[in-house]
């Protein structure tokens, strides 16, 4: 059967290549960026290209600095844990093994949180995340490498998994964070700097990207990008990008999977996130589970088996050790819906408005805006 999955244009830029190309620019060998003395990769969590275009009047600096073609495509699933790991290792999810928000440990009867649960779920950041972080590699080669981020992320398991090797510089105010990154770039020839802004994503999840609060947060992010650009000196280059975009899903578009629902027949565990489910089947129920979900949900979601997902390249090349982290059935929302397991006691996640994780352009196309020496 034809899976009718969306495919990337042949010439599309991938988020996986952003950091390797920034590193290459430091030696004048990048095919994306002009040569630079030092490089900053500024990640604005949750800023999709469509979100930016729709609110361009509130982000005049970013809108003017980037054109319609200044975009890249994030990985699948289009979610923070998978995308940031791909950005910072230069590998797709099928290789590094971070395949969404929650996945099953192969052979276990529970799922683990790959963004916030490293400590509580007992994940080893040096083993569960299987690729060598690029910042660690560059530090070992003698390059000055810095992470400029909010202090709350210092020392976390996820930080260790994807950012280890770099000097962590904690700056809680976003404007000051941008200025600090520019100073580090100027003061350290050959430096590679990762600058991170989580604010927009947090507001979007809580209030939706179409809310006034998100627009106000976008204005603050835009101001920080302008500050960064103004502060760049000593032939420093910067690129502004994101891990994913966002879509707003109202409460009445939530699909609740309740006790006794036929779609739960044969389901042992549910992983992933509301717009991208990993369904782990009871032994022997894989085929019937796939058939049931296809019959019910194919009009509004892409529904594929694990083998089909791997064969179509959804996760990139898949390492054998990673294969069983993928659900027996993978469900990616095509329409404006989300899925929630209504049997779970904690209903707080259902208050989220802004969502992401699936294959739509709104979730996968992100800005790729060049500043400073990179704009040359």
C-alpha positions as CSV (number, residue, x, y, z in Angstrom):
1,X,0.0,0.0,0.0
2,X,1.1,3.6,-0.5
3,X,1.7,5.3,2.8
4,X,1.3,8.8,1.4
5,X,3.7,10.3,3.9
6,X,5.0,13.8,3.2
7,X,8.5,14.0,1.9
8,X,11.1,16.8,2.1
9,X,12.1,18.6,-1.1
10,X,15.4,17.3,-2.4
11,X,17.2,20.6,-1.8
12,X,15.6,21.2,1.7
13,X,18.0,22.1,4.4
14,X,17.9,19.9,7.5
15,X,18.3,21.0,11.1
16,X,20.7,18.1,11.5
17,X,23.2,20.0,9.3
18,X,23.0,23.4,11.0
19,X,25.7,22.9,13.6
20,X,28.2,21.0,11.3
21,X,27.8,23.8,8.8
22,X,28.4,26.5,11.5
23,X,31.6,24.6,12.5
24,X,32.7,24.3,8.9
25,X,32.3,28.1,8.5
26,X,35.0,28.6,11.1
27,X,37.5,27.0,8.6
28,X,35.8,28.7,5.6
29,X,34.5,25.4,4.2
30,X,30.7,25.6,4.8
31,X,28.4,25.4,1.9
32,X,25.7,27.3,3.9
33,X,27.5,30.0,5.7
34,X,30.1,32.6,4.9
35,X,33.5,32.2,6.7
36,X,33.5,33.5,10.3
37,X,36.0,34.0,13.1
38,X,33.5,32.6,15.7
39,X,30.0,31.2,15.4
40,X,26.8,31.4,17.4
41,X,23.8,29.1,16.9
42,X,20.8,30.8,18.5
43,X,17.9,28.4,19.0
44,X,14.5,29.9,19.7
45,X,12.5,27.0,21.0
46,X,9.0,26.7,19.4
47,X,9.4,29.3,16.6
48,X,8.1,27.8,13.4
49,X,8.6,29.6,10.1
50,X,4.8,29.8,9.7
51,X,4.4,31.2,13.2
52,X,7.0,33.9,12.4
53,X,5.4,34.8,9.1
54,X,2.0,35.1,10.6
55,X,3.2,37.5,13.3
56,X,5.9,39.2,11.3
57,X,4.7,42.6,12.3
58,X,5.7,41.8,15.9
59,X,9.1,40.4,14.9
60,X,10.2,43.1,12.5
61,X,13.9,42.4,12.9
62,X,13.7,38.7,12.3
63,X,11.2,39.1,9.5
64,X,13.5,41.6,7.8
65,X,16.7,39.6,8.4
66,X,15.3,36.4,6.8
67,X,13.5,35.8,3.6
68,X,10.9,33.2,2.5
69,X,13.6,30.7,1.6
70,X,15.6,31.1,4.8
71,X,14.2,28.0,6.4
72,X,15.3,24.5,7.4
73,X,13.3,21.3,8.3
74,X,13.4,19.8,11.7
75,X,13.4,16.1,12.3
76,X,10.5,13.7,13.1
77,X,9.2,13.7,15.7
78,X,9.1,17.5,15.6
79,X,9.6,17.8,19.3
80,X,12.3,19.4,21.6
81,X,14.0,16.3,22.9
82,X,14.5,14.7,19.5
83,X,15.2,17.9,17.6
84,X,17.7,19.5,20.0
85,X,19.6,16.1,20.2
86,X,19.7,16.0,16.4
87,X,20.9,19.6,16.2
88,X,23.6,19.1,18.7
89,X,24.9,15.7,17.5
90,X,24.4,16.2,13.8
91,X,22.5,12.8,13.6
92,X,18.9,11.9,13.1
93,X,16.7,10.4,15.8
94,X,17.1,6.8,14.5
95,X,20.8,7.1,15.3
96,X,20.9,9.0,18.5
97,X,17.9,7.2,19.9
98,X,15.8,10.1,21.3
99,X,12.6,9.4,19.5
100,X,10.1,11.7,21.2
101,X,8.9,12.9,24.5
102,X,8.3,9.4,26.0
103,X,9.4,6.0,24.7
104,X,9.6,2.5,26.0
105,X,12.8,1.0,27.3
106,X,13.1,-2.1,25.2
107,X,11.8,-5.1,27.2
108,X,10.4,-2.9,30.0
109,X,6.8,-2.3,31.0
110,X,7.0,1.4,31.3
111,X,7.9,4.5,29.3
112,X,10.6,7.1,30.1
113,X,10.6,10.9,29.7
114,X,13.5,11.8,27.4
115,X,13.3,15.6,28.1
116,X,12.8,16.0,31.9
117,X,13.0,12.4,33.3
118,X,16.7,11.6,33.0
119,X,17.2,11.6,36.8
120,X,13.8,10.2,37.9
121,X,13.7,7.5,35.2
122,X,17.3,6.5,35.6
123,X,18.5,7.2,32.1
124,X,22.3,7.3,31.6
125,X,23.0,10.4,29.5
126,X,26.3,8.8,28.2
127,X,24.6,5.6,27.0
128,X,20.9,6.2,26.3
129,X,21.7,9.1,24.0
130,X,23.9,7.2,21.6
131,X,25.7,9.8,19.5
132,X,28.8,11.9,20.4
133,X,27.7,15.5,21.1
134,X,29.4,17.9,18.6
135,X,30.3,20.3,21.4
136,X,32.2,17.6,23.2
137,X,34.0,16.7,20.0
138,X,35.0,20.3,19.3
139,X,36.1,20.9,22.9
140,X,38.3,17.8,22.7
141,X,39.8,19.2,19.5
142,X,40.8,22.3,21.4
143,X,38.1,24.7,20.3
144,X,36.6,27.2,22.8
145,X,33.0,26.0,23.2
146,X,30.2,27.6,25.3
147,X,26.5,27.0,26.1
148,X,24.7,30.2,27.1
149,X,21.3,29.3,28.6
150,X,19.0,29.7,31.5
151,X,20.6,28.6,34.8
152,X,17.8,26.0,35.4
153,X,19.2,23.8,32.8
154,X,22.7,23.5,34.3
155,X,23.6,20.0,35.4
156,X,20.5,18.3,34.2
157,X,20.6,14.8,32.6
158,X,19.4,16.1,29.2
159,X,22.1,18.9,29.2
160,X,24.7,16.2,30.0
161,X,23.4,14.0,27.2
162,X,23.6,16.6,24.4
163,X,25.7,19.6,25.6
164,X,28.5,18.0,27.6
165,X,32.0,19.2,27.0
166,X,31.0,22.8,26.7
167,X,31.4,25.5,29.3
168,X,28.0,26.3,30.6
169,X,27.3,30.0,31.1
170,X,24.1,30.6,33.1
171,X,22.3,33.9,32.2
172,X,18.6,34.0,33.1
173,X,17.6,37.3,31.3
174,X,17.3,36.7,27.6
175,X,18.7,40.1,26.5
176,X,21.7,39.7,28.8
177,X,22.1,36.1,27.5
178,X,22.4,37.4,23.9
179,X,24.9,40.0,24.9
180,X,27.0,37.4,26.8
181,X,27.0,35.2,23.7
182,X,28.3,38.1,21.6
183,X,31.0,38.9,24.1
184,X,32.2,35.3,24.2
185,X,32.3,35.2,20.4
186,X,34.4,38.4,20.3
187,X,36.8,37.4,23.1
188,X,37.5,33.8,22.0
189,X,38.8,33.4,18.4
190,X,37.4,30.2,16.8
191,X,34.7,29.9,19.5
192,X,31.5,27.9,19.0
193,X,28.6,29.1,21.1
194,X,25.1,27.6,21.6
195,X,22.6,30.2,22.7
196,X,19.2,29.0,23.8
197,X,15.8,30.7,24.4
198,X,13.0,28.5,25.8
199,X,10.6,31.3,26.7
200,X,8.4,31.3,23.5
201,X,7.8,27.5,23.6
202,X,6.6,27.7,27.2
203,X,4.2,30.5,26.6
204,X,2.9,28.7,23.4
205,X,2.2,25.5,25.3
206,X,0.3,27.3,28.0
207,X,-1.6,29.9,26.0
208,X,-1.3,29.0,22.4
209,X,0.9,30.7,19.7
210,X,-2.1,32.8,18.6
211,X,-2.5,34.4,22.0
212,X,-1.5,37.9,22.9
213,X,1.0,36.5,25.5
214,X,2.8,34.5,22.8
215,X,2.9,37.7,20.6
216,X,4.4,39.6,23.5
217,X,7.0,36.8,24.1
218,X,7.8,36.9,20.3
219,X,8.5,40.7,20.6
220,X,11.0,40.0,23.4
221,X,12.7,37.3,21.4
222,X,12.9,39.5,18.4
223,X,14.4,42.3,20.5
224,X,17.0,39.8,21.8
225,X,17.9,38.8,18.3
226,X,18.4,42.5,17.3
227,X,20.6,43.0,20.4
228,X,22.7,40.0,19.4
229,X,23.1,41.3,15.8
230,X,24.0,44.8,17.0
231,X,26.6,43.3,19.5
232,X,28.3,41.0,17.0
233,X,31.9,42.0,16.2
234,X,35.3,40.6,15.3
235,X,33.8,38.9,12.3
236,X,31.4,36.7,14.3
237,X,28.6,34.9,12.6
238,X,25.3,33.9,14.0
239,X,22.4,31.8,12.8
240,X,18.9,32.0,14.3
241,X,16.9,28.8,14.1
242,X,14.4,26.7,16.1
243,X,13.7,23.1,17.0
244,X,10.1,23.0,15.8
245,X,7.0,25.1,15.1
246,X,3.6,25.0,16.8
247,X,-0.1,24.5,16.1
248,X,-2.9,25.5,18.5
249,X,-5.4,22.7,19.3
250,X,-8.6,23.7,21.2
251,X,-10.0,21.4,23.9
252,X,-12.9,20.2,21.7
253,X,-10.3,18.8,19.2
254,X,-8.8,16.5,21.8
255,X,-9.3,12.8,21.1
256,X,-9.6,11.1,24.5
257,X,-8.8,7.4,24.7
258,X,-10.9,6.1,27.5
259,X,-11.2,2.7,29.3
260,X,-13.1,0.3,27.0
261,X,-12.2,2.2,23.8
262,X,-11.6,-0.2,20.9
263,X,-8.5,1.7,19.9
264,X,-6.9,0.6,23.2
265,X,-7.5,-3.1,22.5
266,X,-4.0,-4.8,22.4
267,X,-2.2,-1.6,23.6
268,X,0.4,-2.4,26.3
269,X,1.9,1.1,26.5
270,X,1.5,4.6,24.9
271,X,4.5,6.8,24.4
272,X,5.4,9.8,22.3
273,X,3.3,12.9,22.7
274,X,-0.3,14.1,21.9
275,X,0.4,14.7,18.2
276,X,2.8,11.7,17.7
277,X,2.0,8.5,19.4
278,X,4.2,5.4,19.9
279,X,1.8,2.6,20.5
280,X,3.4,-0.5,22.0
281,X,1.3,-3.6,21.4
282,X,0.7,-6.6,23.5
283,X,2.5,-9.6,22.1
284,X,0.7,-10.9,19.1
285,X,-1.6,-7.9,18.8
286,X,0.6,-5.8,16.4
287,X,-1.3,-6.5,13.2
288,X,-4.8,-6.0,14.7
289,X,-3.7,-2.8,16.4
290,X,-2.4,-1.4,13.2
291,X,-5.6,-2.4,11.4
292,X,-7.8,-0.8,14.0
293,X,-6.0,2.5,14.1
294,X,-5.9,2.7,10.3
295,X,-9.6,2.0,10.0
296,X,-10.5,4.6,12.6
297,X,-7.8,7.4,12.2
298,X,-6.4,7.4,8.7
299,X,-8.6,10.3,7.6
300,X,-6.9,12.6,10.2
301,X,-3.6,11.0,11.0
302,X,-0.7,9.1,9.3
303,X,-0.8,5.6,10.8
304,X,2.2,3.3,10.1
305,X,3.8,0.2,11.5
306,X,7.3,0.3,13.0
307,X,8.7,-1.4,9.9
308,X,7.0,1.0,7.6
309,X,8.2,4.0,9.6
310,X,11.8,2.7,9.4
311,X,11.5,1.8,5.7
312,X,10.2,5.2,4.8
313,X,13.0,7.0,6.6
314,X,10.8,8.9,9.1
315,X,13.5,8.7,11.8
316,X,16.5,8.6,9.4
317,X,18.7,5.5,9.5
318,X,17.7,3.4,12.5
319,X,20.4,1.7,14.6
320,X,19.5,-1.8,15.6
321,X,19.8,-0.9,19.3
322,X,17.2,1.9,18.8
323,X,14.6,-0.1,16.8
324,X,12.5,-1.4,19.7
325,X,12.2,2.1,21.2
326,X,9.9,2.9,18.3
327,X,6.2,2.0,18.7
328,X,4.8,-1.1,17.0
329,X,2.4,1.5,15.5
330,X,3.3,5.1,15.0
331,X,0.5,7.7,14.8
332,X,1.2,11.2,13.5
333,X,-1.7,13.7,13.5
334,X,-2.4,15.2,10.1
335,X,-5.4,17.3,11.1
336,X,-5.9,19.7,14.0
337,X,-6.2,17.1,16.7
338,X,-4.3,15.6,19.6
339,X,-4.6,12.2,21.4
340,X,-4.7,11.8,25.2
341,X,-4.9,8.6,27.2
342,X,-7.9,9.5,29.4
343,X,-7.0,6.6,31.8
344,X,-4.0,8.6,33.1
345,X,-4.8,10.3,36.5
346,X,-2.8,13.4,35.7
347,X,-5.0,15.6,33.5
348,X,-2.8,18.7,33.6
349,X,-1.2,18.0,30.2
350,X,-4.6,18.4,28.6
351,X,-4.5,22.1,29.5
352,X,-1.8,22.7,26.8
353,X,-3.0,24.7,23.8
354,X,0.1,24.9,21.7
355,X,1.3,21.5,20.4
356,X,3.8,19.9,18.0
357,X,5.5,16.6,17.2
358,X,3.9,15.6,13.9
359,X,4.9,15.9,10.2
360,X,3.0,19.0,9.1
361,X,4.9,21.9,7.6
362,X,3.7,24.1,10.5
363,X,5.5,21.9,12.9
364,X,8.6,21.0,10.8
365,X,9.7,24.1,8.9
366,X,11.8,26.5,11.0
367,X,13.7,29.7,10.4
368,X,17.3,29.7,9.3
369,X,18.3,33.4,9.6
370,X,21.9,34.5,9.1
371,X,23.4,37.3,11.1
372,X,26.8,39.0,11.3
373,X,29.5,37.4,9.2
374,X,27.1,34.6,8.2
375,X,24.9,37.2,6.4
376,X,27.8,38.0,4.0
